[in-house]
């Protein structure tokens, strides 16, 4: 019988985003339709332009000081062999981020995004790396096979620290934010969150993660089924209890960051499976008002991600077979966001260009 996790709701005041004001919707639609193109010819870029304009409540939106936050943490469940890589890789990859050598560093440099790396709960110290922000809750979560991954107090602290990281970049003028993660074992945590919060069959929530073979995948599925069975009294209607039981410190900090960013009216670039699992928790806490602030950057190759996207009713911008994490999908999708804003602001209208058609 597992220890019961008291809900952290009393310790964490959930930020609640404001529903979008749709007053400008008609004017935005008219501006898009009067551009020198057939109606709807820019497809999903037009949807993006509508979304950005509504979030920013203006006909001339801007993207300012784009940032990408990568939250990293270790998972106790990784001791059960649920990943193709050993747990030490989390620490090693954070050092790679700090040195500028990871895929996310390359893509952020390419597209002008400021990258910040956050230690949410990695085993080991980064005292020699001032570029790594210290938001460590503990040296990784506990093994969910034998009790909750984190206490209610730890979960609430993680949510608050994630929100604080967003406050810092917002103060620097950022209004568009990508969110990524790193943590060996975190596809297992995300699969458990998806299963418990939606009731989707566990087997369809579990993917190959870092590249498990068939035997490794079977072991991962068995371990996760055992983890679910170890918590028979878990209240699945309480998203924070589920998060504390099966989540990770990086996932909890992502959740807090998403809630705070949406409350501040920022555009949120959502990455793959793990980031979407954090959004699932945020959505269950704050309701539908959080989703209009979210741009779904891509559909991951990780098995559970398409199911999560369907839960949100989301249409991702890219389908590239990515399963890296780190926020790489956000960085790759950001130029499409730039393109949507640019055409809305800079493309001629039929009237200004002296072109017949009027959008018909």
C-alpha positions as CSV (number, residue, x, y, z in Angstrom):
1,X,0.0,0.0,0.0
2,X,1.5,3.3,-1.0
3,X,1.8,6.4,1.1
4,X,-0.9,8.8,0.2
5,X,0.1,12.1,-1.2
6,X,-1.8,15.1,0.3
7,X,-2.9,17.5,-2.4
8,X,-0.4,20.4,-2.7
9,X,-3.3,22.7,-3.8
10,X,-3.3,24.4,-0.3
11,X,0.4,25.2,-0.8
12,X,0.3,26.4,-4.4
13,X,-2.1,29.1,-5.6
14,X,-2.8,28.0,-9.2
15,X,-2.3,30.9,-11.7
16,X,-5.4,31.0,-13.9
17,X,-5.0,32.6,-17.4
18,X,-7.7,35.0,-18.5
19,X,-9.9,33.7,-21.4
20,X,-9.0,35.4,-24.6
21,X,-10.9,38.6,-25.4
22,X,-12.4,37.9,-28.9
23,X,-13.4,41.6,-29.5
24,X,-10.7,42.0,-32.2
25,X,-11.4,38.7,-33.9
26,X,-13.4,40.2,-36.7
27,X,-10.8,42.9,-37.4
28,X,-8.0,40.3,-37.4
29,X,-9.9,38.1,-39.8
30,X,-10.5,41.1,-42.1
31,X,-6.9,42.1,-42.1
32,X,-5.8,38.5,-43.0
33,X,-8.4,38.2,-45.7
34,X,-7.4,41.5,-47.4
35,X,-3.8,40.4,-47.9
36,X,-2.8,39.8,-51.5
37,X,-3.6,36.1,-51.6
38,X,-6.6,33.9,-52.1
39,X,-8.6,33.3,-49.0
40,X,-7.0,30.8,-46.7
41,X,-4.0,30.3,-49.0
42,X,-1.4,30.6,-46.2
43,X,-3.2,27.8,-44.3
44,X,-1.9,27.1,-40.8
45,X,0.2,30.3,-40.9
46,X,-3.1,32.2,-40.9
47,X,-4.3,30.3,-37.9
48,X,-1.0,31.2,-36.2
49,X,-1.4,34.9,-37.1
50,X,-4.9,34.9,-35.6
51,X,-3.7,33.3,-32.4
52,X,-0.8,35.6,-31.9
53,X,-2.9,38.7,-32.6
54,X,-5.6,37.6,-30.2
55,X,-3.1,36.7,-27.4
56,X,-1.5,40.0,-27.8
57,X,-4.8,41.9,-28.4
58,X,-3.4,43.9,-31.3
59,X,-3.5,43.9,-35.1
60,X,0.2,44.4,-35.2
61,X,1.8,41.8,-32.9
62,X,5.5,41.5,-32.1
63,X,7.7,38.8,-30.8
64,X,10.1,40.2,-28.2
65,X,13.1,38.6,-26.5
66,X,12.3,35.0,-27.3
67,X,13.6,32.6,-24.7
68,X,13.8,28.8,-24.3
69,X,13.9,27.3,-20.8
70,X,15.2,23.8,-20.4
71,X,14.4,22.2,-17.1
72,X,16.5,19.1,-16.1
73,X,16.0,16.5,-13.4
74,X,16.6,12.9,-12.5
75,X,14.0,10.3,-11.8
76,X,14.1,7.5,-9.2
77,X,12.2,5.2,-11.5
78,X,15.2,5.2,-13.9
79,X,16.9,2.7,-11.5
80,X,14.5,0.1,-12.9
81,X,16.0,0.1,-16.4
82,X,13.3,2.0,-18.2
83,X,15.7,3.9,-20.4
84,X,18.3,2.9,-22.9
85,X,20.7,5.3,-21.2
86,X,22.0,5.3,-17.6
87,X,20.8,8.0,-15.2
88,X,24.2,9.7,-15.2
89,X,23.4,11.0,-18.7
90,X,21.1,13.7,-17.3
91,X,24.0,15.4,-15.5
92,X,26.3,14.9,-18.5
93,X,23.8,16.5,-20.9
94,X,23.3,19.5,-18.7
95,X,27.0,20.1,-18.9
96,X,26.7,19.7,-22.6
97,X,24.0,22.4,-22.7
98,X,26.2,24.7,-20.6
99,X,29.1,24.1,-23.0
100,X,26.9,25.0,-26.0
101,X,27.2,21.5,-27.7
102,X,23.7,20.1,-27.7
103,X,21.1,20.2,-30.5
104,X,19.1,22.8,-28.6
105,X,22.1,25.1,-28.4
106,X,22.6,24.8,-32.2
107,X,19.0,25.6,-33.0
108,X,18.7,28.4,-30.5
109,X,21.8,30.1,-31.9
110,X,20.4,29.6,-35.4
111,X,17.1,31.2,-34.7
112,X,18.0,33.9,-32.1
113,X,16.4,32.3,-29.0
114,X,18.0,32.9,-25.6
115,X,18.6,29.6,-23.9
116,X,18.4,29.2,-20.2
117,X,19.3,25.9,-18.5
118,X,17.7,25.1,-15.1
119,X,18.7,22.4,-12.7
120,X,15.3,21.4,-11.3
121,X,16.6,18.2,-9.5
122,X,19.7,16.7,-11.2
123,X,22.0,14.4,-9.2
124,X,25.3,16.2,-8.7
125,X,26.5,19.8,-8.5
126,X,26.8,22.4,-11.2
127,X,28.5,25.0,-8.8
128,X,31.3,25.4,-11.4
129,X,28.7,26.3,-14.1
130,X,27.2,29.7,-13.4
131,X,25.2,29.4,-16.7
132,X,23.1,26.7,-15.0
133,X,20.3,28.2,-12.9
134,X,20.0,26.4,-9.5
135,X,16.4,25.5,-8.8
136,X,17.2,22.0,-7.4
137,X,14.5,20.5,-5.2
138,X,16.5,17.4,-4.4
139,X,18.9,15.0,-6.0
140,X,16.2,13.5,-8.2
141,X,12.8,12.1,-7.4
142,X,12.2,8.9,-5.4
143,X,11.3,5.6,-7.1
144,X,7.6,5.6,-7.8
145,X,7.5,1.8,-7.4
146,X,8.0,2.3,-3.6
147,X,6.2,5.5,-2.8
148,X,5.4,8.9,-4.3
149,X,8.1,10.4,-6.5
150,X,7.9,13.6,-4.6
151,X,6.1,15.0,-1.5
152,X,3.3,17.4,-1.7
153,X,5.6,20.1,-0.4
154,X,8.3,19.3,-3.0
155,X,5.7,19.4,-5.8
156,X,4.4,22.8,-4.7
157,X,8.0,24.1,-4.4
158,X,8.7,22.9,-7.9
159,X,5.6,24.6,-9.3
160,X,6.5,27.9,-7.6
161,X,10.1,27.8,-8.9
162,X,8.9,27.1,-12.5
163,X,6.7,30.2,-12.2
164,X,9.5,32.3,-10.8
165,X,11.7,31.4,-13.8
166,X,9.1,32.8,-16.1
167,X,8.8,35.9,-14.0
168,X,12.5,36.5,-14.6
169,X,12.4,36.2,-18.4
170,X,9.1,38.3,-18.5
171,X,10.9,41.1,-16.6
172,X,13.6,41.0,-19.4
173,X,10.9,41.7,-21.9
174,X,10.2,38.2,-23.2
175,X,6.7,37.6,-24.6
176,X,7.2,34.3,-26.4
177,X,8.6,31.3,-24.5
178,X,9.7,27.8,-25.5
179,X,9.9,25.1,-22.9
180,X,12.0,22.0,-22.9
181,X,13.3,19.3,-20.6
182,X,16.1,16.8,-20.0
183,X,15.8,13.8,-17.6
184,X,16.6,10.1,-18.1
185,X,13.4,8.3,-17.3
186,X,11.0,11.2,-18.0
187,X,9.1,9.5,-20.8
188,X,8.1,7.0,-18.2
189,X,6.8,9.8,-15.9
190,X,5.0,11.4,-18.8
191,X,3.4,8.1,-19.8
192,X,2.1,7.6,-16.3
193,X,0.7,11.1,-16.2
194,X,-1.1,10.6,-19.5
195,X,-2.5,7.2,-18.4
196,X,-3.7,8.4,-14.9
197,X,-5.1,11.7,-16.0
198,X,-6.9,10.6,-19.2
199,X,-7.6,6.9,-18.6
200,X,-5.9,6.1,-21.9
201,X,-4.6,2.5,-21.9
202,X,-1.1,2.4,-20.4
203,X,0.3,0.2,-23.2
204,X,-0.5,3.0,-25.7
205,X,1.1,5.7,-23.5
206,X,4.4,4.0,-23.3
207,X,7.0,4.5,-26.1
208,X,10.6,3.6,-26.7
209,X,12.0,6.8,-25.1
210,X,15.7,7.0,-25.8
211,X,15.6,4.1,-28.2
212,X,14.7,0.9,-26.3
213,X,14.6,-2.4,-28.2
214,X,11.6,-4.7,-28.0
215,X,12.8,-6.4,-24.8
216,X,13.5,-3.0,-23.2
217,X,10.1,-1.7,-24.2
218,X,8.4,-4.8,-22.7
219,X,10.4,-4.2,-19.4
220,X,9.4,-0.5,-19.4
221,X,5.7,-1.4,-19.8
222,X,5.9,-4.0,-17.0
223,X,7.7,-1.5,-14.6
224,X,5.1,1.2,-15.3
225,X,2.2,-1.2,-14.8
226,X,3.8,-2.2,-11.5
227,X,4.2,1.5,-10.5
228,X,0.5,2.1,-11.2
229,X,-0.5,-1.0,-9.2
230,X,1.7,0.3,-6.3
231,X,-0.7,3.3,-5.7
232,X,-4.2,1.9,-5.6
233,X,-5.5,4.7,-3.5
234,X,-4.3,7.5,-5.8
235,X,-7.0,10.1,-6.5
236,X,-6.7,10.4,-10.3
237,X,-9.1,13.4,-10.3
238,X,-6.5,15.4,-8.4
239,X,-3.9,16.4,-11.0
240,X,-1.4,17.6,-8.4
241,X,-1.6,14.3,-6.5
242,X,-0.9,12.5,-9.7
243,X,2.0,14.8,-10.6
244,X,3.5,14.3,-7.1
245,X,3.1,10.5,-7.3
246,X,4.5,9.9,-10.8
247,X,6.0,13.2,-12.1
248,X,9.5,14.6,-12.1
249,X,10.9,17.9,-10.7
250,X,11.4,19.1,-14.2
251,X,7.9,18.3,-15.2
252,X,6.5,20.0,-12.2
253,X,8.6,23.1,-12.9
254,X,7.4,23.0,-16.5
255,X,3.8,22.9,-15.3
256,X,4.4,26.0,-13.0
257,X,6.1,27.8,-15.8
258,X,3.3,27.1,-18.3
259,X,0.6,28.3,-15.9
260,X,2.5,31.5,-15.0
261,X,3.4,32.3,-18.7
262,X,-0.2,31.9,-19.7
263,X,-1.3,34.1,-16.8
264,X,1.1,36.8,-18.0
265,X,-0.3,36.5,-21.6
266,X,2.8,35.1,-23.1
267,X,2.9,32.9,-26.2
268,X,4.0,29.3,-25.2
269,X,5.8,27.0,-27.6
270,X,5.0,23.5,-26.5
271,X,7.6,20.8,-27.3
272,X,7.0,17.1,-27.4
273,X,5.7,14.3,-25.1
274,X,7.2,15.4,-21.8
275,X,6.3,19.0,-22.2
276,X,2.8,18.1,-23.3
277,X,2.4,15.9,-20.2
278,X,3.3,19.0,-18.1
279,X,0.7,20.9,-20.1
280,X,-1.9,18.2,-19.4
281,X,-1.4,18.8,-15.6
282,X,-1.6,22.6,-16.2
283,X,-4.8,22.2,-18.3
284,X,-6.4,20.0,-15.6
285,X,-5.6,22.7,-13.0
286,X,-6.5,25.9,-14.9
287,X,-9.0,24.7,-17.5
288,X,-9.4,25.5,-21.2
289,X,-8.2,29.1,-20.8
290,X,-4.6,27.9,-20.8
291,X,-4.7,26.3,-24.3
292,X,-5.2,29.4,-26.5
293,X,-1.7,30.6,-25.3
294,X,-0.1,27.4,-26.6
295,X,1.5,26.8,-30.0
296,X,2.0,23.1,-30.5
297,X,5.4,22.9,-32.2
298,X,5.5,19.3,-33.4
299,X,4.2,15.8,-33.1
300,X,6.8,13.6,-31.5
301,X,7.7,10.1,-32.6
302,X,7.2,9.0,-28.9
303,X,4.2,6.7,-28.7
304,X,2.0,8.6,-26.3
305,X,2.4,12.1,-27.9
306,X,-0.3,11.7,-30.6
307,X,-2.8,10.7,-28.0
308,X,-2.0,13.8,-25.9
309,X,-2.3,16.1,-28.9
310,X,-5.8,14.6,-29.6
311,X,-6.7,15.2,-26.0
312,X,-5.9,18.9,-26.5
313,X,-7.5,19.1,-29.9
314,X,-4.2,20.4,-31.2
315,X,-2.8,20.6,-34.7
316,X,1.0,20.6,-34.5
317,X,3.1,22.7,-36.9
318,X,5.7,20.0,-37.7
319,X,5.9,16.3,-38.1
320,X,9.6,15.5,-38.3
321,X,9.8,12.3,-36.3
322,X,11.6,14.1,-33.5
323,X,12.0,12.4,-30.1
324,X,14.9,14.3,-28.6
325,X,13.2,16.7,-26.1
326,X,15.3,19.6,-25.0
327,X,12.8,22.0,-26.5
328,X,14.2,21.2,-30.0
329,X,10.7,21.2,-31.6
330,X,10.1,24.7,-30.2
331,X,13.3,26.1,-31.6
332,X,12.6,24.5,-35.0
333,X,9.0,25.8,-35.1
334,X,9.8,29.4,-34.0
335,X,10.6,30.6,-37.5
336,X,7.0,29.7,-38.5
337,X,5.8,31.9,-35.7
338,X,8.0,34.7,-37.1
339,X,6.6,34.1,-40.6
340,X,3.0,34.3,-39.3
341,X,3.7,37.7,-37.6
342,X,5.6,39.0,-40.5
343,X,3.0,38.3,-43.1
344,X,0.3,39.9,-40.9
345,X,2.4,43.0,-40.4
346,X,4.2,43.4,-43.7
347,X,2.3,41.8,-46.5
348,X,0.4,44.2,-48.7
349,X,-3.3,44.4,-48.9
350,X,-5.3,44.3,-52.1
351,X,-6.1,48.0,-51.6
352,X,-2.5,49.1,-50.8
353,X,-1.0,47.1,-53.6
354,X,-3.7,48.1,-56.2
355,X,-4.5,44.5,-56.9
356,X,-8.0,43.4,-57.9
357,X,-9.6,40.6,-56.0
358,X,-10.3,41.8,-52.5
359,X,-9.5,38.4,-51.1
360,X,-12.2,36.6,-53.1
